[in-house]
Amino acid sequence: MNQVDKGSSLSSTDDDFDSKSGFYVGEEMNHVAKNQSNQKFIPHSGASKTTISNFELLIDPKHIKMLIKTSSGSASITHTGKLNFNGTIIQPVFHATNGNTNLISLSQLEDQGIRVFHKNQMLILKSGKKIVMEFPRKGKLYISFIKPSINQVEILSKKDWHILLGHPSNEYLEKLLKTLKIQQHA
């Protein structure tokens, strides 16, 4: 059987169909790994606000314009929103355009009910019994990364979903009827 063309659930010619193989859907899903830069989180006990440098992490971003003071000067804030922090929503979160990492305010987390623990060279954040995130010690800092994720490059169409749910397309049925030499009825 020839390789299926992208977007097609059938082989390229009628003669290629192998009736012994049964139903075949050759859908192609393309995925690209997300860029890991700016996915690093550093918990900060001196920060009063959670600031992130990776705009893609913001949920429901709203445009604002403000400056906040930092230990190295000031940071320009362009947006505020929410952050999905391994299943726990943190808000407000500020996007610092000139930042180079994501700083998590420990006092803000505690204000939102997340408890901070230290155990075995690790900083642990818990919400109830659930561990929200663990920060292993690396040198003099506690650092963690968001779990790797993927970006889906191709969005499935309505037709693709029907095929994935086992609803054959008209093209497939026509080819099946032709291959099995069954006459169509109107």
PyMOL CGO cylinders between C-alpha atoms (Angstrom):
from pymol import cmd
from pymol.cgo import CYLINDER

trace = [
    CYLINDER, 0.00, 0.00, 0.00, 1.38, 3.41, -0.90, 0.3, 1, 1, 1, 1, 1, 1,
    CYLINDER, 1.38, 3.41, -0.90, 1.93, 6.02, 1.74, 0.3, 1, 1, 1, 1, 1, 1,
    CYLINDER, 1.93, 6.02, 1.74, -1.17, 8.10, 2.28, 0.3, 1, 1, 1, 1, 1, 1,
    CYLINDER, -1.17, 8.10, 2.28, -1.06, 11.72, 1.16, 0.3, 1, 1, 1, 1, 1, 1,
    CYLINDER, -1.06, 11.72, 1.16, -1.51, 14.33, 3.86, 0.3, 1, 1, 1, 1, 1, 1,
    CYLINDER, -1.51, 14.33, 3.86, -5.20, 14.97, 4.46, 0.3, 1, 1, 1, 1, 1, 1,
    CYLINDER, -5.20, 14.97, 4.46, -6.29, 11.77, 2.73, 0.3, 1, 1, 1, 1, 1, 1,
    CYLINDER, -6.29, 11.77, 2.73, -7.53, 8.58, 4.32, 0.3, 1, 1, 1, 1, 1, 1,
    CYLINDER, -7.53, 8.58, 4.32, -7.04, 6.49, 1.19, 0.3, 1, 1, 1, 1, 1, 1,
    CYLINDER, -7.04, 6.49, 1.19, -4.13, 5.31, -0.93, 0.3, 1, 1, 1, 1, 1, 1,
    CYLINDER, -4.13, 5.31, -0.93, -3.17, 7.31, -3.97, 0.3, 1, 1, 1, 1, 1, 1,
    CYLINDER, -3.17, 7.31, -3.97, -4.71, 5.04, -6.64, 0.3, 1, 1, 1, 1, 1, 1,
    CYLINDER, -4.71, 5.04, -6.64, -7.65, 2.66, -6.77, 0.3, 1, 1, 1, 1, 1, 1,
    CYLINDER, -7.65, 2.66, -6.77, -5.40, -0.31, -7.60, 0.3, 1, 1, 1, 1, 1, 1,
    CYLINDER, -5.40, -0.31, -7.60, -3.36, 0.19, -4.41, 0.3, 1, 1, 1, 1, 1, 1,
    CYLINDER, -3.36, 0.19, -4.41, -6.21, -0.63, -2.02, 0.3, 1, 1, 1, 1, 1, 1,
    CYLINDER, -6.21, -0.63, -2.02, -5.55, -3.87, -0.13, 0.3, 1, 1, 1, 1, 1, 1,
    CYLINDER, -5.55, -3.87, -0.13, -8.93, -5.22, 0.97, 0.3, 1, 1, 1, 1, 1, 1,
    CYLINDER, -8.93, -5.22, 0.97, -7.25, -7.69, 3.36, 0.3, 1, 1, 1, 1, 1, 1,
    CYLINDER, -7.25, -7.69, 3.36, -5.88, -4.87, 5.49, 0.3, 1, 1, 1, 1, 1, 1,
    CYLINDER, -5.88, -4.87, 5.49, -9.30, -3.56, 6.58, 0.3, 1, 1, 1, 1, 1, 1,
    CYLINDER, -9.30, -3.56, 6.58, -10.07, 0.04, 7.35, 0.3, 1, 1, 1, 1, 1, 1,
    CYLINDER, -10.07, 0.04, 7.35, -7.03, 2.28, 7.23, 0.3, 1, 1, 1, 1, 1, 1,
    CYLINDER, -7.03, 2.28, 7.23, -6.86, 5.89, 8.28, 0.3, 1, 1, 1, 1, 1, 1,
    CYLINDER, -6.86, 5.89, 8.28, -3.55, 7.52, 7.55, 0.3, 1, 1, 1, 1, 1, 1,
    CYLINDER, -3.55, 7.52, 7.55, -4.03, 10.83, 9.28, 0.3, 1, 1, 1, 1, 1, 1,
    CYLINDER, -4.03, 10.83, 9.28, -0.90, 12.83, 9.86, 0.3, 1, 1, 1, 1, 1, 1,
    CYLINDER, -0.90, 12.83, 9.86, -0.46, 14.84, 13.05, 0.3, 1, 1, 1, 1, 1, 1,
    CYLINDER, -0.46, 14.84, 13.05, 2.48, 17.21, 13.19, 0.3, 1, 1, 1, 1, 1, 1,
    CYLINDER, 2.48, 17.21, 13.19, 3.87, 18.28, 16.55, 0.3, 1, 1, 1, 1, 1, 1,
    CYLINDER, 3.87, 18.28, 16.55, 6.75, 20.56, 17.39, 0.3, 1, 1, 1, 1, 1, 1,
    CYLINDER, 6.75, 20.56, 17.39, 8.42, 20.67, 20.79, 0.3, 1, 1, 1, 1, 1, 1,
    CYLINDER, 8.42, 20.67, 20.79, 7.96, 23.97, 22.57, 0.3, 1, 1, 1, 1, 1, 1,
    CYLINDER, 7.96, 23.97, 22.57, 11.03, 26.12, 23.01, 0.3, 1, 1, 1, 1, 1, 1,
    CYLINDER, 11.03, 26.12, 23.01, 12.45, 25.48, 26.49, 0.3, 1, 1, 1, 1, 1, 1,
    CYLINDER, 12.45, 25.48, 26.49, 14.01, 28.92, 26.81, 0.3, 1, 1, 1, 1, 1, 1,
    CYLINDER, 14.01, 28.92, 26.81, 12.22, 31.08, 29.36, 0.3, 1, 1, 1, 1, 1, 1,
    CYLINDER, 12.22, 31.08, 29.36, 10.48, 28.00, 30.80, 0.3, 1, 1, 1, 1, 1, 1,
    CYLINDER, 10.48, 28.00, 30.80, 12.69, 28.17, 33.89, 0.3, 1, 1, 1, 1, 1, 1,
    CYLINDER, 12.69, 28.17, 33.89, 11.09, 29.25, 37.19, 0.3, 1, 1, 1, 1, 1, 1,
    CYLINDER, 11.09, 29.25, 37.19, 12.94, 30.63, 40.19, 0.3, 1, 1, 1, 1, 1, 1,
    CYLINDER, 12.94, 30.63, 40.19, 11.07, 31.05, 43.49, 0.3, 1, 1, 1, 1, 1, 1,
    CYLINDER, 11.07, 31.05, 43.49, 11.84, 34.42, 45.08, 0.3, 1, 1, 1, 1, 1, 1,
    CYLINDER, 11.84, 34.42, 45.08, 11.16, 35.19, 48.73, 0.3, 1, 1, 1, 1, 1, 1,
    CYLINDER, 11.16, 35.19, 48.73, 11.84, 38.91, 48.26, 0.3, 1, 1, 1, 1, 1, 1,
    CYLINDER, 11.84, 38.91, 48.26, 9.54, 39.43, 45.27, 0.3, 1, 1, 1, 1, 1, 1,
    CYLINDER, 9.54, 39.43, 45.27, 6.08, 40.84, 45.97, 0.3, 1, 1, 1, 1, 1, 1,
    CYLINDER, 6.08, 40.84, 45.97, 4.84, 40.09, 42.44, 0.3, 1, 1, 1, 1, 1, 1,
    CYLINDER, 4.84, 40.09, 42.44, 5.21, 37.09, 40.15, 0.3, 1, 1, 1, 1, 1, 1,
    CYLINDER, 5.21, 37.09, 40.15, 6.88, 38.27, 36.94, 0.3, 1, 1, 1, 1, 1, 1,
    CYLINDER, 6.88, 38.27, 36.94, 7.40, 36.17, 33.85, 0.3, 1, 1, 1, 1, 1, 1,
    CYLINDER, 7.40, 36.17, 33.85, 9.45, 36.85, 30.76, 0.3, 1, 1, 1, 1, 1, 1,
    CYLINDER, 9.45, 36.85, 30.76, 7.71, 34.29, 28.55, 0.3, 1, 1, 1, 1, 1, 1,
    CYLINDER, 7.71, 34.29, 28.55, 4.52, 35.94, 27.24, 0.3, 1, 1, 1, 1, 1, 1,
    CYLINDER, 4.52, 35.94, 27.24, 3.17, 32.59, 25.96, 0.3, 1, 1, 1, 1, 1, 1,
    CYLINDER, 3.17, 32.59, 25.96, 2.67, 31.46, 29.56, 0.3, 1, 1, 1, 1, 1, 1,
    CYLINDER, 2.67, 31.46, 29.56, 0.09, 34.20, 30.29, 0.3, 1, 1, 1, 1, 1, 1,
    CYLINDER, 0.09, 34.20, 30.29, -3.58, 33.22, 30.34, 0.3, 1, 1, 1, 1, 1, 1,
    CYLINDER, -3.58, 33.22, 30.34, -6.10, 35.99, 29.53, 0.3, 1, 1, 1, 1, 1, 1,
    CYLINDER, -6.10, 35.99, 29.53, -3.43, 38.69, 29.05, 0.3, 1, 1, 1, 1, 1, 1,
    CYLINDER, -3.43, 38.69, 29.05, -4.57, 42.29, 29.53, 0.3, 1, 1, 1, 1, 1, 1,
    CYLINDER, -4.57, 42.29, 29.53, -2.46, 45.20, 28.32, 0.3, 1, 1, 1, 1, 1, 1,
    CYLINDER, -2.46, 45.20, 28.32, -1.09, 47.49, 31.03, 0.3, 1, 1, 1, 1, 1, 1,
    CYLINDER, -1.09, 47.49, 31.03, 1.88, 49.81, 31.19, 0.3, 1, 1, 1, 1, 1, 1,
    CYLINDER, 1.88, 49.81, 31.19, 3.87, 50.11, 34.41, 0.3, 1, 1, 1, 1, 1, 1,
    CYLINDER, 3.87, 50.11, 34.41, 7.33, 49.87, 35.91, 0.3, 1, 1, 1, 1, 1, 1,
    CYLINDER, 7.33, 49.87, 35.91, 8.19, 47.78, 38.95, 0.3, 1, 1, 1, 1, 1, 1,
    CYLINDER, 8.19, 47.78, 38.95, 11.35, 48.02, 41.02, 0.3, 1, 1, 1, 1, 1, 1,
    CYLINDER, 11.35, 48.02, 41.02, 13.68, 45.04, 41.03, 0.3, 1, 1, 1, 1, 1, 1,
    CYLINDER, 13.68, 45.04, 41.03, 16.99, 44.28, 42.69, 0.3, 1, 1, 1, 1, 1, 1,
    CYLINDER, 16.99, 44.28, 42.69, 18.77, 45.20, 39.46, 0.3, 1, 1, 1, 1, 1, 1,
    CYLINDER, 18.77, 45.20, 39.46, 16.79, 48.37, 38.66, 0.3, 1, 1, 1, 1, 1, 1,
    CYLINDER, 16.79, 48.37, 38.66, 13.32, 48.32, 37.17, 0.3, 1, 1, 1, 1, 1, 1,
    CYLINDER, 13.32, 48.32, 37.17, 11.26, 46.08, 34.91, 0.3, 1, 1, 1, 1, 1, 1,
    CYLINDER, 11.26, 46.08, 34.91, 8.87, 47.28, 32.24, 0.3, 1, 1, 1, 1, 1, 1,
    CYLINDER, 8.87, 47.28, 32.24, 5.49, 45.53, 32.58, 0.3, 1, 1, 1, 1, 1, 1,
    CYLINDER, 5.49, 45.53, 32.58, 3.31, 45.35, 29.46, 0.3, 1, 1, 1, 1, 1, 1,
    CYLINDER, 3.31, 45.35, 29.46, 0.67, 42.76, 30.38, 0.3, 1, 1, 1, 1, 1, 1,
    CYLINDER, 0.67, 42.76, 30.38, -0.99, 41.12, 33.34, 0.3, 1, 1, 1, 1, 1, 1,
    CYLINDER, -0.99, 41.12, 33.34, -2.86, 37.84, 33.45, 0.3, 1, 1, 1, 1, 1, 1,
    CYLINDER, -2.86, 37.84, 33.45, -2.95, 34.42, 35.03, 0.3, 1, 1, 1, 1, 1, 1,
    CYLINDER, -2.95, 34.42, 35.03, -0.44, 31.58, 35.08, 0.3, 1, 1, 1, 1, 1, 1,
    CYLINDER, -0.44, 31.58, 35.08, -1.26, 27.88, 35.02, 0.3, 1, 1, 1, 1, 1, 1,
    CYLINDER, -1.26, 27.88, 35.02, 1.40, 26.67, 37.40, 0.3, 1, 1, 1, 1, 1, 1,
    CYLINDER, 1.40, 26.67, 37.40, 1.19, 22.88, 36.92, 0.3, 1, 1, 1, 1, 1, 1,
    CYLINDER, 1.19, 22.88, 36.92, -2.60, 22.89, 37.31, 0.3, 1, 1, 1, 1, 1, 1,
    CYLINDER, -2.60, 22.89, 37.31, -2.81, 25.67, 39.90, 0.3, 1, 1, 1, 1, 1, 1,
    CYLINDER, -2.81, 25.67, 39.90, -3.86, 29.11, 38.65, 0.3, 1, 1, 1, 1, 1, 1,
    CYLINDER, -3.86, 29.11, 38.65, -1.83, 32.02, 40.02, 0.3, 1, 1, 1, 1, 1, 1,
    CYLINDER, -1.83, 32.02, 40.02, -2.95, 35.63, 39.58, 0.3, 1, 1, 1, 1, 1, 1,
    CYLINDER, -2.95, 35.63, 39.58, -2.08, 38.36, 39.01, 0.3, 1, 1, 1, 1, 1, 1,
    CYLINDER, -2.08, 38.36, 39.01, 1.05, 37.57, 37.04, 0.3, 1, 1, 1, 1, 1, 1,
    CYLINDER, 1.05, 37.57, 37.04, 2.99, 40.31, 35.26, 0.3, 1, 1, 1, 1, 1, 1,
    CYLINDER, 2.99, 40.31, 35.26, 4.87, 40.07, 31.96, 0.3, 1, 1, 1, 1, 1, 1,
    CYLINDER, 4.87, 40.07, 31.96, 8.26, 41.80, 32.15, 0.3, 1, 1, 1, 1, 1, 1,
    CYLINDER, 8.26, 41.80, 32.15, 9.53, 42.47, 28.64, 0.3, 1, 1, 1, 1, 1, 1,
    CYLINDER, 9.53, 42.47, 28.64, 13.10, 43.05, 29.77, 0.3, 1, 1, 1, 1, 1, 1,
    CYLINDER, 13.10, 43.05, 29.77, 13.17, 40.05, 32.11, 0.3, 1, 1, 1, 1, 1, 1,
    CYLINDER, 13.17, 40.05, 32.11, 15.24, 36.98, 31.36, 0.3, 1, 1, 1, 1, 1, 1,
    CYLINDER, 15.24, 36.98, 31.36, 13.58, 34.48, 33.69, 0.3, 1, 1, 1, 1, 1, 1,
    CYLINDER, 13.58, 34.48, 33.69, 10.31, 33.74, 35.44, 0.3, 1, 1, 1, 1, 1, 1,
    CYLINDER, 10.31, 33.74, 35.44, 10.31, 34.81, 39.10, 0.3, 1, 1, 1, 1, 1, 1,
    CYLINDER, 10.31, 34.81, 39.10, 7.66, 33.31, 41.35, 0.3, 1, 1, 1, 1, 1, 1,
    CYLINDER, 7.66, 33.31, 41.35, 6.74, 35.38, 44.40, 0.3, 1, 1, 1, 1, 1, 1,
    CYLINDER, 6.74, 35.38, 44.40, 6.65, 33.02, 47.39, 0.3, 1, 1, 1, 1, 1, 1,
    CYLINDER, 6.65, 33.02, 47.39, 4.63, 35.52, 49.45, 0.3, 1, 1, 1, 1, 1, 1,
    CYLINDER, 4.63, 35.52, 49.45, 2.05, 35.73, 46.64, 0.3, 1, 1, 1, 1, 1, 1,
    CYLINDER, 2.05, 35.73, 46.64, 1.81, 31.92, 46.55, 0.3, 1, 1, 1, 1, 1, 1,
    CYLINDER, 1.81, 31.92, 46.55, 1.29, 31.79, 50.32, 0.3, 1, 1, 1, 1, 1, 1,
    CYLINDER, 1.29, 31.79, 50.32, -1.42, 34.47, 50.04, 0.3, 1, 1, 1, 1, 1, 1,
    CYLINDER, -1.42, 34.47, 50.04, -3.18, 32.19, 47.54, 0.3, 1, 1, 1, 1, 1, 1,
    CYLINDER, -3.18, 32.19, 47.54, -3.06, 29.18, 49.87, 0.3, 1, 1, 1, 1, 1, 1,
    CYLINDER, -3.06, 29.18, 49.87, 0.05, 27.45, 48.54, 0.3, 1, 1, 1, 1, 1, 1,
    CYLINDER, 0.05, 27.45, 48.54, 2.41, 26.33, 51.28, 0.3, 1, 1, 1, 1, 1, 1,
    CYLINDER, 2.41, 26.33, 51.28, 6.20, 26.37, 50.95, 0.3, 1, 1, 1, 1, 1, 1,
    CYLINDER, 6.20, 26.37, 50.95, 8.35, 23.55, 52.41, 0.3, 1, 1, 1, 1, 1, 1,
    CYLINDER, 8.35, 23.55, 52.41, 12.07, 22.82, 52.39, 0.3, 1, 1, 1, 1, 1, 1,
    CYLINDER, 12.07, 22.82, 52.39, 13.16, 19.17, 52.34, 0.3, 1, 1, 1, 1, 1, 1,
    CYLINDER, 13.16, 19.17, 52.34, 16.33, 17.40, 51.15, 0.3, 1, 1, 1, 1, 1, 1,
    CYLINDER, 16.33, 17.40, 51.15, 17.86, 20.30, 49.17, 0.3, 1, 1, 1, 1, 1, 1,
    CYLINDER, 17.86, 20.30, 49.17, 14.49, 20.97, 47.57, 0.3, 1, 1, 1, 1, 1, 1,
    CYLINDER, 14.49, 20.97, 47.57, 11.83, 23.65, 47.84, 0.3, 1, 1, 1, 1, 1, 1,
    CYLINDER, 11.83, 23.65, 47.84, 8.35, 22.11, 47.60, 0.3, 1, 1, 1, 1, 1, 1,
    CYLINDER, 8.35, 22.11, 47.60, 5.11, 23.98, 46.87, 0.3, 1, 1, 1, 1, 1, 1,
    CYLINDER, 5.11, 23.98, 46.87, 1.89, 22.30, 48.05, 0.3, 1, 1, 1, 1, 1, 1,
    CYLINDER, 1.89, 22.30, 48.05, -1.77, 23.12, 47.70, 0.3, 1, 1, 1, 1, 1, 1,
    CYLINDER, -1.77, 23.12, 47.70, -3.55, 20.91, 50.21, 0.3, 1, 1, 1, 1, 1, 1,
    CYLINDER, -3.55, 20.91, 50.21, -2.05, 17.46, 49.69, 0.3, 1, 1, 1, 1, 1, 1,
    CYLINDER, -2.05, 17.46, 49.69, -1.15, 18.13, 46.04, 0.3, 1, 1, 1, 1, 1, 1,
    CYLINDER, -1.15, 18.13, 46.04, 2.45, 18.99, 45.20, 0.3, 1, 1, 1, 1, 1, 1,
    CYLINDER, 2.45, 18.99, 45.20, 2.21, 21.93, 42.82, 0.3, 1, 1, 1, 1, 1, 1,
    CYLINDER, 2.21, 21.93, 42.82, 5.91, 22.07, 41.97, 0.3, 1, 1, 1, 1, 1, 1,
    CYLINDER, 5.91, 22.07, 41.97, 9.31, 21.03, 43.26, 0.3, 1, 1, 1, 1, 1, 1,
    CYLINDER, 9.31, 21.03, 43.26, 12.42, 23.16, 42.92, 0.3, 1, 1, 1, 1, 1, 1,
    CYLINDER, 12.42, 23.16, 42.92, 15.67, 21.20, 43.34, 0.3, 1, 1, 1, 1, 1, 1,
    CYLINDER, 15.67, 21.20, 43.34, 18.63, 23.23, 44.50, 0.3, 1, 1, 1, 1, 1, 1,
    CYLINDER, 18.63, 23.23, 44.50, 21.14, 24.03, 41.75, 0.3, 1, 1, 1, 1, 1, 1,
    CYLINDER, 21.14, 24.03, 41.75, 24.11, 25.85, 43.21, 0.3, 1, 1, 1, 1, 1, 1,
    CYLINDER, 24.11, 25.85, 43.21, 22.75, 28.70, 45.29, 0.3, 1, 1, 1, 1, 1, 1,
    CYLINDER, 22.75, 28.70, 45.29, 19.30, 28.78, 43.63, 0.3, 1, 1, 1, 1, 1, 1,
    CYLINDER, 19.30, 28.78, 43.63, 16.20, 26.61, 43.59, 0.3, 1, 1, 1, 1, 1, 1,
    CYLINDER, 16.20, 26.61, 43.59, 15.20, 26.17, 39.95, 0.3, 1, 1, 1, 1, 1, 1,
    CYLINDER, 15.20, 26.17, 39.95, 12.49, 24.24, 38.17, 0.3, 1, 1, 1, 1, 1, 1,
    CYLINDER, 12.49, 24.24, 38.17, 11.11, 24.02, 34.66, 0.3, 1, 1, 1, 1, 1, 1,
    CYLINDER, 11.11, 24.02, 34.66, 7.60, 23.72, 33.33, 0.3, 1, 1, 1, 1, 1, 1,
    CYLINDER, 7.60, 23.72, 33.33, 6.85, 20.19, 32.22, 0.3, 1, 1, 1, 1, 1, 1,
    CYLINDER, 6.85, 20.19, 32.22, 7.71, 19.74, 28.54, 0.3, 1, 1, 1, 1, 1, 1,
    CYLINDER, 7.71, 19.74, 28.54, 4.77, 20.26, 26.23, 0.3, 1, 1, 1, 1, 1, 1,
    CYLINDER, 4.77, 20.26, 26.23, 4.09, 20.34, 22.54, 0.3, 1, 1, 1, 1, 1, 1,
    CYLINDER, 4.09, 20.34, 22.54, 2.46, 22.73, 20.14, 0.3, 1, 1, 1, 1, 1, 1,
    CYLINDER, 2.46, 22.73, 20.14, 0.07, 21.17, 17.69, 0.3, 1, 1, 1, 1, 1, 1,
    CYLINDER, 0.07, 21.17, 17.69, 0.87, 22.52, 14.27, 0.3, 1, 1, 1, 1, 1, 1,
    CYLINDER, 0.87, 22.52, 14.27, -2.14, 21.16, 12.41, 0.3, 1, 1, 1, 1, 1, 1,
    CYLINDER, -2.14, 21.16, 12.41, -5.70, 21.60, 13.66, 0.3, 1, 1, 1, 1, 1, 1,
    CYLINDER, -5.70, 21.60, 13.66, -8.04, 18.75, 12.81, 0.3, 1, 1, 1, 1, 1, 1,
    CYLINDER, -8.04, 18.75, 12.81, -11.01, 19.64, 10.66, 0.3, 1, 1, 1, 1, 1, 1,
    CYLINDER, -11.01, 19.64, 10.66, -14.57, 18.48, 11.28, 0.3, 1, 1, 1, 1, 1, 1,
    CYLINDER, -14.57, 18.48, 11.28, -14.04, 15.83, 8.60, 0.3, 1, 1, 1, 1, 1, 1,
    CYLINDER, -14.04, 15.83, 8.60, -10.89, 14.54, 10.35, 0.3, 1, 1, 1, 1, 1, 1,
    CYLINDER, -10.89, 14.54, 10.35, -12.80, 14.14, 13.61, 0.3, 1, 1, 1, 1, 1, 1,
    CYLINDER, -12.80, 14.14, 13.61, -15.48, 12.08, 11.85, 0.3, 1, 1, 1, 1, 1, 1,
    CYLINDER, -15.48, 12.08, 11.85, -12.80, 9.76, 10.50, 0.3, 1, 1, 1, 1, 1, 1,
    CYLINDER, -12.80, 9.76, 10.50, -11.11, 9.45, 13.91, 0.3, 1, 1, 1, 1, 1, 1,
    CYLINDER, -11.11, 9.45, 13.91, -14.48, 8.59, 15.47, 0.3, 1, 1, 1, 1, 1, 1,
    CYLINDER, -14.48, 8.59, 15.47, -14.91, 5.79, 12.94, 0.3, 1, 1, 1, 1, 1, 1,
    CYLINDER, -14.91, 5.79, 12.94, -17.33, 7.57, 10.63, 0.3, 1, 1, 1, 1, 1, 1,
    CYLINDER, -17.33, 7.57, 10.63, -15.98, 6.82, 7.14, 0.3, 1, 1, 1, 1, 1, 1,
    CYLINDER, -15.98, 6.82, 7.14, -15.88, 9.62, 4.59, 0.3, 1, 1, 1, 1, 1, 1,
    CYLINDER, -15.88, 9.62, 4.59, -17.80, 9.56, 1.32, 0.3, 1, 1, 1, 1, 1, 1,
    CYLINDER, -17.80, 9.56, 1.32, -14.50, 9.20, -0.55, 0.3, 1, 1, 1, 1, 1, 1,
    CYLINDER, -14.50, 9.20, -0.55, -13.61, 6.10, 1.46, 0.3, 1, 1, 1, 1, 1, 1,
    CYLINDER, -13.61, 6.10, 1.46, -17.06, 4.54, 1.00, 0.3, 1, 1, 1, 1, 1, 1,
    CYLINDER, -17.06, 4.54, 1.00, -16.93, 5.17, -2.76, 0.3, 1, 1, 1, 1, 1, 1,
    CYLINDER, -16.93, 5.17, -2.76, -13.51, 3.53, -2.98, 0.3, 1, 1, 1, 1, 1, 1,
    CYLINDER, -13.51, 3.53, -2.98, -14.63, 0.60, -0.81, 0.3, 1, 1, 1, 1, 1, 1,
    CYLINDER, -14.63, 0.60, -0.81, -17.73, 0.01, -2.95, 0.3, 1, 1, 1, 1, 1, 1,
    CYLINDER, -17.73, 0.01, -2.95, -15.64, 0.18, -6.13, 0.3, 1, 1, 1, 1, 1, 1,
    CYLINDER, -15.64, 0.18, -6.13, -12.96, -2.17, -4.76, 0.3, 1, 1, 1, 1, 1, 1,
    CYLINDER, -12.96, -2.17, -4.76, -15.49, -4.72, -3.55, 0.3, 1, 1, 1, 1, 1, 1,
    CYLINDER, -15.49, -4.72, -3.55, -17.40, -4.29, -6.82, 0.3, 1, 1, 1, 1, 1, 1,
    CYLINDER, -17.40, -4.29, -6.82, -20.63, -3.36, -5.07, 0.3, 1, 1, 1, 1, 1, 1,
    CYLINDER, -20.63, -3.36, -5.07, -23.08, -1.20, -6.99, 0.3, 1, 1, 1, 1, 1, 1,
    CYLINDER, -23.08, -1.20, -6.99, -24.18, 2.03, -5.41, 0.3, 1, 1, 1, 1, 1, 1,
    CYLINDER, -24.18, 2.03, -5.41, -27.86, 2.70, -4.84, 0.3, 1, 1, 1, 1, 1, 1,
    CYLINDER, -27.86, 2.70, -4.84, -29.18, 6.22, -4.83, 0.3, 1, 1, 1, 1, 1, 1,
]
cmd.load_cgo(trace, "trace")
